[in-house]
Amino acid sequence: MSGAGTDSSIGQTVAEIRQHIAKAKENSGLATDGAVTLLGASKAQPAEVIEAAIMAGMTDFGENRVQEAQAKWLTLKQKHPAIRLHLIGPLQSNKVAEAVALFDVIQTVDREKLAVALAEEMGKQGRRLPCFVQVNTGAEPQKAGVSVEEAPELIDRCRVLGLELMGLMCVPPAGQHPAPHFALLAKMAREQGLSQLSMGMSEDYETAVRMGATCVRLGRVLFGERL
Ligand SMILES: *Cc1c(COP(=O)(O)O)cnc(C)c1O
Protein backbone atom coordinates (compact mmCIF):
# COMPACT_ATOMS: atom_id res chain seq x y z
CA MET A 1 0.00 0.00 0.00
CA SER A 2 1.58 3.27 -1.07
CA GLY A 3 -0.10 5.45 1.55
CA ALA A 4 -0.42 9.19 1.62
CA GLY A 5 2.55 10.18 3.72
CA THR A 6 2.74 13.71 5.05
CA ASP A 7 5.22 14.60 2.33
CA SER A 8 3.22 13.38 -0.66
CA SER A 9 0.38 15.59 -1.78
CA ILE A 10 -3.08 14.11 -1.57
CA GLY A 11 -3.72 15.28 -5.14
CA GLN A 12 -1.05 12.93 -6.40
CA THR A 13 -2.40 10.08 -4.26
CA VAL A 14 -5.91 10.58 -5.62
CA ALA A 15 -4.57 10.55 -9.19
CA GLU A 16 -2.66 7.31 -8.54
CA ILE A 17 -5.68 5.63 -6.98
CA ARG A 18 -7.85 6.64 -9.93
CA GLN A 19 -5.27 5.08 -12.27
CA HIS A 20 -5.33 1.84 -10.26
CA ILE A 21 -9.13 1.81 -10.40
CA ALA A 22 -9.13 2.42 -14.16
CA LYS A 23 -6.64 -0.43 -14.69
CA ALA A 24 -8.63 -2.78 -12.46
CA LYS A 25 -11.78 -1.98 -14.47
CA GLU A 26 -9.96 -2.61 -17.71
CA ASN A 27 -8.80 -6.02 -16.47
CA SER A 28 -12.18 -6.97 -15.10
CA GLY A 29 -13.93 -7.87 -18.30
CA LEU A 30 -16.97 -6.09 -16.88
CA ALA A 31 -18.73 -3.42 -18.87
CA THR A 32 -16.61 -0.33 -18.36
CA ASP A 33 -19.37 2.26 -18.42
CA GLY A 34 -20.22 3.97 -15.16
CA ALA A 35 -17.63 5.57 -12.94
CA VAL A 36 -16.48 4.08 -9.66
CA THR A 37 -17.19 6.46 -6.80
CA LEU A 38 -14.04 7.13 -4.80
CA LEU A 39 -15.27 7.68 -1.26
CA GLY A 40 -12.89 9.10 1.34
CA ALA A 41 -13.42 7.28 4.65
CA SER A 42 -12.62 10.30 6.77
CA LYS A 43 -13.17 9.02 10.32
CA ALA A 44 -10.54 10.41 12.68
CA GLN A 45 -9.35 12.85 10.01
CA PRO A 46 -9.43 16.54 10.90
CA ALA A 47 -11.24 19.11 8.76
CA GLU A 48 -7.99 20.43 7.22
CA VAL A 49 -7.13 17.01 5.81
CA ILE A 50 -10.64 16.61 4.44
CA GLU A 51 -10.50 20.05 2.82
CA ALA A 52 -7.23 19.17 1.12
CA ALA A 53 -8.98 16.12 -0.35
CA ILE A 54 -11.88 18.31 -1.51
CA MET A 55 -9.37 20.64 -3.18
CA ALA A 56 -7.91 17.56 -4.90
CA GLY A 57 -11.33 16.97 -6.48
CA MET A 58 -12.90 14.45 -4.13
CA THR A 59 -16.66 14.74 -3.88
CA ASP A 60 -17.74 11.80 -1.69
CA PHE A 61 -16.83 11.13 1.94
CA GLY A 62 -17.91 8.58 4.49
CA GLU A 63 -18.15 8.88 8.25
CA ASN A 64 -18.81 6.11 10.77
CA ARG A 65 -20.33 7.98 13.68
CA VAL A 66 -23.14 10.53 13.63
CA GLN A 67 -21.67 12.65 16.40
CA GLU A 68 -18.18 12.87 14.93
CA ALA A 69 -19.69 13.64 11.55
CA GLN A 70 -21.80 16.48 12.95
CA ALA A 71 -18.78 18.01 14.67
CA LYS A 72 -16.79 18.14 11.43
CA TRP A 73 -19.31 18.31 8.62
CA LEU A 74 -21.89 20.91 9.63
CA THR A 75 -19.27 23.54 8.77
CA LEU A 76 -17.62 21.62 5.94
CA LYS A 77 -20.93 21.09 4.17
CA GLN A 78 -21.80 24.76 4.39
CA LYS A 79 -18.50 25.60 2.75
CA HIS A 80 -18.72 22.80 0.18
CA PRO A 81 -22.41 22.21 -0.50
CA ALA A 82 -21.84 19.87 -3.46
CA ILE A 83 -20.12 17.21 -1.33
CA ARG A 84 -22.02 13.97 -0.74
CA LEU A 85 -21.63 12.61 2.78
CA HIS A 86 -22.24 8.87 3.26
CA LEU A 87 -22.94 7.13 6.55
CA ILE A 88 -20.77 3.99 6.54
CA GLY A 89 -20.98 3.02 10.23
CA PRO A 90 -23.77 1.39 12.24
CA LEU A 91 -26.78 3.61 12.93
CA GLN A 92 -28.72 3.47 16.17
CA SER A 93 -32.42 4.16 15.94
CA ASN A 94 -32.18 7.12 18.34
CA LYS A 95 -29.73 8.87 15.95
CA VAL A 96 -31.88 8.50 12.85
CA ALA A 97 -33.21 12.08 12.82
CA GLU A 98 -29.73 13.57 13.08
CA ALA A 99 -28.40 11.16 10.46
CA VAL A 100 -31.15 11.97 7.95
CA ALA A 101 -30.56 15.69 8.45
CA LEU A 102 -26.79 15.49 7.93
CA PHE A 103 -25.99 12.65 5.53
CA ASP A 104 -26.74 12.37 1.81
CA VAL A 105 -26.46 8.58 1.51
CA ILE A 106 -27.09 5.88 4.14
CA GLN A 107 -24.97 2.80 3.38
CA THR A 108 -25.70 0.78 6.52
CA VAL A 109 -29.36 -0.20 6.59
CA ASP A 110 -29.20 -3.60 8.30
CA ARG A 111 -32.49 -4.28 10.10
CA GLU A 112 -36.18 -3.73 9.67
CA LYS A 113 -36.57 -1.46 12.66
CA LEU A 114 -33.95 0.88 11.23
CA ALA A 115 -35.53 0.81 7.76
CA VAL A 116 -38.89 1.77 9.28
CA ALA A 117 -37.36 4.61 11.30
CA LEU A 118 -35.44 5.91 8.27
CA ALA A 119 -38.51 5.86 6.02
CA GLU A 120 -40.55 7.71 8.63
CA GLU A 121 -37.86 10.31 9.30
CA MET A 122 -37.14 10.90 5.60
CA GLY A 123 -40.84 11.53 5.12
CA LYS A 124 -40.88 13.97 7.99
CA GLN A 125 -37.82 15.88 6.79
CA GLY A 126 -38.70 15.67 3.10
CA ARG A 127 -35.26 14.20 2.39
CA ARG A 128 -35.33 11.03 0.30
CA LEU A 129 -31.79 9.69 0.68
CA PRO A 130 -30.30 6.89 -1.40
CA CYS A 131 -29.72 3.82 0.78
CA PHE A 132 -27.67 0.64 0.76
CA VAL A 133 -28.36 -2.54 2.69
CA GLN A 134 -25.24 -3.68 4.57
CA VAL A 135 -24.72 -7.44 4.39
CA ASN A 136 -22.64 -9.34 6.96
CA THR A 137 -21.17 -11.66 4.34
CA GLY A 138 -18.79 -13.29 6.84
CA ALA A 139 -21.55 -14.00 9.39
CA GLU A 140 -19.42 -12.34 12.07
CA PRO A 141 -21.41 -12.06 15.31
CA GLN A 142 -19.83 -8.75 16.36
CA LYS A 143 -20.24 -7.09 12.97
CA ALA A 144 -23.11 -4.94 11.69
CA GLY A 145 -25.05 -6.01 8.63
CA VAL A 146 -28.00 -8.24 7.89
CA SER A 147 -27.26 -11.95 7.41
CA VAL A 148 -27.07 -13.32 3.89
CA GLU A 149 -30.17 -15.41 4.61
CA GLU A 150 -32.27 -12.51 5.88
CA ALA A 151 -31.12 -9.95 3.31
CA PRO A 152 -33.81 -10.64 0.67
CA GLU A 153 -36.59 -10.04 3.18
CA LEU A 154 -35.01 -6.79 4.38
CA ILE A 155 -34.53 -5.62 0.78
CA ASP A 156 -38.22 -6.27 0.09
CA ARG A 157 -39.16 -4.39 3.23
CA CYS A 158 -37.04 -1.39 2.23
CA ARG A 159 -38.79 -1.28 -1.13
CA VAL A 160 -42.25 -1.55 0.40
CA LEU A 161 -41.35 1.26 2.79
CA GLY A 162 -40.39 3.44 -0.18
CA LEU A 163 -36.71 3.77 0.64
CA GLU A 164 -34.58 4.65 -2.36
CA LEU A 165 -32.58 1.44 -2.30
CA MET A 166 -29.56 1.65 -4.60
CA GLY A 167 -27.41 -1.32 -3.72
CA LEU A 168 -25.54 -3.44 -1.21
CA MET A 169 -22.53 -2.77 0.99
CA CYS A 170 -20.18 -5.12 2.85
CA VAL A 171 -17.06 -5.16 5.03
CA PRO A 172 -15.44 -8.60 4.64
CA PRO A 173 -13.86 -10.26 7.70
CA ALA A 174 -10.33 -9.06 8.46
CA GLY A 175 -7.68 -11.61 7.57
CA GLN A 176 -9.79 -13.48 5.03
CA HIS A 177 -9.45 -13.28 1.30
CA PRO A 178 -12.08 -10.68 0.34
CA ALA A 179 -12.83 -11.96 -3.18
CA PRO A 180 -15.46 -14.58 -2.20
CA HIS A 181 -17.26 -11.94 -0.13
CA PHE A 182 -17.24 -9.46 -3.01
CA ALA A 183 -18.48 -12.17 -5.38
CA LEU A 184 -21.29 -13.08 -3.01
CA LEU A 185 -22.37 -9.45 -2.64
CA ALA A 186 -22.31 -8.96 -6.42
CA LYS A 187 -24.41 -12.08 -6.93
CA MET A 188 -26.95 -10.98 -4.32
CA ALA A 189 -27.22 -7.54 -5.93
CA ARG A 190 -27.77 -9.10 -9.37
CA GLU A 191 -30.49 -11.37 -8.02
CA GLN A 192 -32.20 -8.43 -6.37
CA GLY A 193 -31.93 -6.10 -9.36
CA LEU A 194 -29.71 -3.65 -7.47
CA SER A 195 -27.08 -1.83 -9.54
CA GLN A 196 -24.69 -0.46 -6.92
CA LEU A 197 -22.03 -2.22 -4.86
CA SER A 198 -20.14 -0.46 -2.08
CA MET A 199 -17.17 -2.73 -1.42
CA GLY A 200 -13.39 -2.48 -1.23
CA MET A 201 -11.15 -0.61 1.20
CA SER A 202 -7.44 0.35 1.17
CA GLU A 203 -6.10 -3.20 1.06
CA ASP A 204 -8.45 -4.67 -1.50
CA TYR A 205 -10.13 -1.97 -3.57
CA GLU A 206 -8.62 -3.15 -6.85
CA THR A 207 -10.02 -6.64 -6.26
CA ALA A 208 -13.38 -5.07 -5.44
CA VAL A 209 -13.40 -3.03 -8.66
CA ARG A 210 -12.52 -6.11 -10.71
CA MET A 211 -15.56 -7.77 -9.14
CA GLY A 212 -17.94 -4.93 -9.92
CA ALA A 213 -17.66 -2.37 -7.11
CA THR A 214 -19.33 0.94 -7.95
CA CYS A 215 -18.07 2.62 -4.75
CA VAL A 216 -14.80 1.98 -2.94
CA ARG A 217 -14.32 3.34 0.58
CA LEU A 218 -10.74 4.39 1.17
CA GLY A 219 -9.18 5.60 4.41
CA ARG A 220 -5.52 4.85 4.99
CA VAL A 221 -4.38 4.61 1.37
CA LEU A 222 -5.79 8.09 0.84
CA PHE A 223 -5.13 9.94 4.07
CA GLY A 224 -2.30 7.92 5.62
CA GLU A 225 -2.55 5.92 8.84
CA ARG A 226 -5.19 7.13 11.32
CA LEU A 227 -3.73 8.74 14.43
C1 LIG B 1 -12.59 2.87 8.08
C2 LIG B 1 -13.49 2.28 7.07
C3 LIG B 1 -13.11 2.17 5.73
C4 LIG B 1 -11.72 2.55 5.22
O1 LIG B 1 -10.77 1.65 5.72
P1 LIG B 1 -9.24 1.73 5.23
O2 LIG B 1 -8.75 0.35 5.47
O3 LIG B 1 -8.59 2.75 6.06
O4 LIG B 1 -9.26 2.06 3.79
C5 LIG B 1 -14.04 1.67 4.83
N1 LIG B 1 -15.27 1.27 5.21
C6 LIG B 1 -15.66 1.35 6.49
C7 LIG B 1 -17.04 0.91 6.86
C8 LIG B 1 -14.79 1.84 7.46
O5 LIG B 1 -15.18 1.89 8.73
The ligand as a Gaussian input file, in Angstrom:
#p B3LYP/6-31G(d) Opt

LIG

0 1
 C      -12.592000       2.870000       8.081000
 C      -13.489000       2.278000       7.068000
 C      -13.106000       2.167000       5.730000
 C      -11.720000       2.549000       5.224000
 O      -10.769000       1.653000       5.719000
 P       -9.244000       1.726000       5.233000
 O       -8.754000       0.345000       5.474000
 O       -8.589000       2.751000       6.059000
 O       -9.261000       2.057000       3.786000
 C      -14.039000       1.673000       4.829000
 N      -15.271000       1.274000       5.212000
 C      -15.664000       1.352000       6.490000
 C      -17.041000       0.906000       6.855000
 C      -14.787000       1.844000       7.457000
 O      -15.181000       1.892000       8.733000

